[in-house]
Amino acid sequence: MIGSRLLLAAAAATALLASACTGAEPPGGGADDGDLSSTKLAVSVGATTNAFLKTANEFDTPYTVEEVNASTPKDLASALASGRADLLLLGDVITSTLAGQDLPFTIVYAQQRAKGFCGVLVPKGSTAKTVADLRGKTVGNGVSTAGEIIAIRSFQRAGLDYLKDVEKVDLATIPEQQAAFVSGKVDALATCTPPGGSLVAEGKARWLVTGEDGLWNAQNYWVLSDKAREDPKKVEAALDYITRFKKSLTYTNAHTDELLAQLSKATQVPAEQLRLSFADPIQPVPLDASVTQGLQDTYDALATTGRVKSGVAVADHFDAQYNDRIGE
């Protein structure tokens, strides 16, 4: 890492060496006491996460939670760089984008989503059987979606180059993606759900390849800013918040309809469309080598687009020391 990231890493290394010699706790080792009433945790986790917490009655915390409005890559980068956000929940593509900017953050935990709701779609009557059959065709590309990552990796697996072997049409929004596909403007579509699952359910499309084909890890990451890690009470609050979400999964996975009602209210998306994205229960995932490799695979695929620099080791952003501190 370079610049401020390098200085932070050096400081962390020094602190860890000191703790090994003196018995002191590493950064974020723990608060002096359990009172978090004066602690403020600034979170950027989105309406979806709040819906889980509210459904499971895990929304009331012993610390103050401040919502940070940061939804675009630019806003998220600013929130991390400034320390305005303490805790974020991010998908793999945006996490890769931020890692490519050498921003000061640490991944402390992960969660597994369904893998089958992103991929490459073709019209139901298409003769294409594999991505190799799309060579020379026009493909709508959901920019910075997992569908794009799956397309890149599936073409690589077939010995092709997604960026060169198709006529790629970049589509930034869900309405643009759906309109291009339904109108026949494109022969295939690299996307997620919505609109993917809905198009399949309506009989207008079929998946040619999805994340279930070993092309996408489908994980989200709990990200702690390096500034927050310097405050033991913020760390305790963040770990408690993640634990609350982990507990909420046990409840919501058994009460899907109740969850979908909350999600629909929060996102203004019909519950039945949301159901497609939550076909499989979300599961908490402690950090290990496979989690790190999954994000590295996404990063490397994204790097082929030129939107992030190549050669970045995302392992520098992981710290598994918190695994055992995130409770049941």
N, C-alpha and C positions, 0 to 999 in steps of 0.2 A: 504494500500500500504506500501511497505517497502523501505528502503534505500533512494536513491535520490528522488524517487517519493513521499515519505512521507515528506521529507523536503520541496519539492516544494508545496505540498498540504498545509503544515503548513504556509508557507510564503504567499500563496494565501489567506488563511483564515484570517491571520493577516491583510493583505491589505484590504480585504473586510470589516472587522470590523472597520478599520480606516476610510474607506470611509463612512460607516454608521454614524460615529460620526462627521466627518468633512465636509462631502459633496464632498470629493475627488472622482474621478472616479475609478472604479475597474480596475484590470490589463487589459491593452489593451483598456483603456477607450476612447482614442482619441488622435490624434496628436495635437501639439501646433498650427499648421496651416495646410492649405490644400495642401501645396506644397510637392509633393512626388517625385520631379525630382531627388533627390539625394538618393532615397530609392531603395535598391536592394531586390527583392523577389525571393528567391530560391525555385523553384517548382519541384515536381516530380508528374506529372499528366498524362504522357504518350501521345503517338501520337494521340490517339483517341480524347482526350480532345482538343488538339490543332486543330484537324480537325473541331470540332464544332465551335471553336472561329474564325478560318479562314473563314469558310463558311459564318458565320454571320457578318464578318467584325468587330469583337470585339477583334482582336489580338493586336492592337496598344494600349499600356498603357502609362500613365503618369509617370511610374516608370520603372526601368529596371527589366526584368524577366530573371532569369538565370535558365536554365534547369539542373536538377540534374539527372544523370543517376543512378537510383536505382530501379531495376526491381525484383530482387530476395528478398525473406524474409530476408536474411542475409544483403543485401545491404540496404534495407529499415530500418532495425533495427539500422544499423550503422548510417544512415543519421539522424534518429530521436535522437539517443543517443548523437550524437556529435553536433546536432543543424545545421548540414550541409544543411538540407532541412527545409524550413520554412512552406511550404504548400504542402500537398499531397492529392490525391484523391485515395481512396482505397476501394476495395471490402470487403464484410463482413468476408470472411474467413481469409484474410491477416490481417485485422484489429483485429480480434480475436487472431490471432497468436501473434501480437505485444502486445496486451493487456496482454497476458499471460506471457510476459517477463517484466512486470512492467515498460515499457518504458514511457518517459515523453511526452505525447501528449494529445491534447484535440480535441474532435469532435465538430465542430461548425455549421455544416449544413449537410443535406443528400439529396439524390436524388433517385427516384424510377425508377427501370428498369422493363422490362417485366419479368414475372415469369415463362413463359411457355417454355423457351429455355434450361432449365436444369432439370434433373431428372433421371429416370431409364428407359432404353430402352430394348426392347426385339425384336428378329426377327419378321417380319410381320406375319409369319406363326406359331409363338409360341402359345402353348395352355395356357400359363400363363395369368391369368386374374387380379390377385392382387399380391402384393409382397409376400404374404404368399405362393404363388405357387412356389416361388424361393427357398424355404427352401431346403437345401442340394444341390443346383445347384451351378455352377461356375459363379461368377459375376466379371466382370472387374471393377475395382475401380479407377476412376479418382481422384488421390490423391490431396487433398486440393482444390477440386472443389466444387461448390455448389451442383453438382450431388451427391457427397459423403455425404454432409449434408442432402440432401433430402432422400437418401437411409437410413441413420441412423435413421432419424426421422420417416420415413414411416414404417420401421420395428418395431420401438418402438410402434407406433400406433397400429400395428397388434399383439402386445404382443410378438414380437420376438427380437432377438439381431443380428443386421447386422454383427457384428464382430465374431459371433460364429455360426450362423445358416446357413451360406453359405460358400462356398469355395471362399474366396476373393483373387483376383489377382490384386495387386497394379500396376497401369499403370501411369507413370509420365507425358507422353507427349501425345499430340493430335494424332500424327501419330501412336503411340503405341496403343492407345485406339481404333482407327478406324480399324487398322489391326487385332487386337484381335477379334473384333466383326465380321468383314466381313469374316474372315477365319473360324469362328465357334469355335474358341478356348474358348470362353466364351458363356454362355447361356443368359447373360444379361449384360448391361453396365450402370454404374452410371457415368454420364458425363454431359457436357454442349454443347453449340453450338459455334463454330464447335467442334466435328463432328456431334453431335446429330441431329440437325435440318436438316442437309444435308442428313443424312441417312434416315430420315423420308420422306423428299421430294423426294428422289430417289426411294421410295417404298421398301426399304430394312429393315425398322424398324418401330416400333410404340412405342409411349411413354406408359409405364405402369403407371407411376405416374410422375408429374412435380411439380414445385413450386406453380402452380395454385391450387393445392389441399391443400393449407394452411400449407405447410411444409417449406417454405422459404420466407424471407421478400424481397429478391431481391433488396436490397438497397446498394448504395455506400455512402461513408462518406468523407466529407471534413475535413481533419485533420490538425491542427495547432500545430507546435512544441511548447513546453513550453518555450523554449528560445526565439522564435519569439514573443510570447505573452508578453514578457517583453519590447518590443519595440513598442510603440503606432503607429509609422508610418508603421512598418511592418504589424501590425494588420489592419490598414486602407487599405494598399495595398492588403492584403489577402482578405478582405471583398469586395473590388472593383473587384478583380479577380473572386471571386465566383459570384458576381452580373453580371459580364460580361458573365460568362458561363450560368447563369440563363436566361439572355436576349437571348443568342444564341439559347436556346432551343425553344423559341417562333418562331424564324425564321426557324430553321432546322426541327422542327416538321411539318412545312408547306412546306418544300422543301427537301423532303427525298432523291430524286435522286441526287440532288446537294451535299448533305451531304455524301451519299454513295460513290460518285466519289472521294471526298476528303479522306474519310476513306480508300478506296481501295488503293489510292495512298500512304497513310501513312503507311498502314499495309501490303501491298502486298497480301491482301486477295481479291478474286473476289467479286464484289459488290453484286451479287445475293446471295452469302453465307452470307455476312454481313447483308443483308436485313432480314434474319431469326432472327438475334439477336436484330434487331431494329423493330420488328413487332409492338410493342406498343411504343408510344412516351415516352421518358424519361421525368419525371416530378420532379421539385424541391420540397423538403420536409423540412419544418421547424422542428426543434427538438421538440419531445414531448415524453410522456411515452411509446407510442406504438413503436416509433423508437428505444428507448432504449431496450425495451423488445425483439424486433426483433433481435437485435445483441446479446442479452443475450441467446436467443434460439440457435443461431448459435454457440456461444461460448460453451455452455453446450454440444451440439452435438459433437463439435470438441474435447472437453475434454474427451469424451468416448474413443477416439483413443489413448490417452496418449501423444499426441503431444503438448498439453498445460495442465497446471495444473488445477485441478478442484477447485471450490469455489471462483473464481474471479468474482467480481461485476463490470461489464463493465460500470455501471452508473457513476463510478468515473471518467470516461473519457469524459463525456458529459457536455457541458455548453450551455444552451439555451439563454444566455444573448444576443447573436449576431443575433437572429432570425429577429428582427425588423430593424437591420442595414444592412441587405442584401436586396438591393432594387429591384425594378421591371425592 
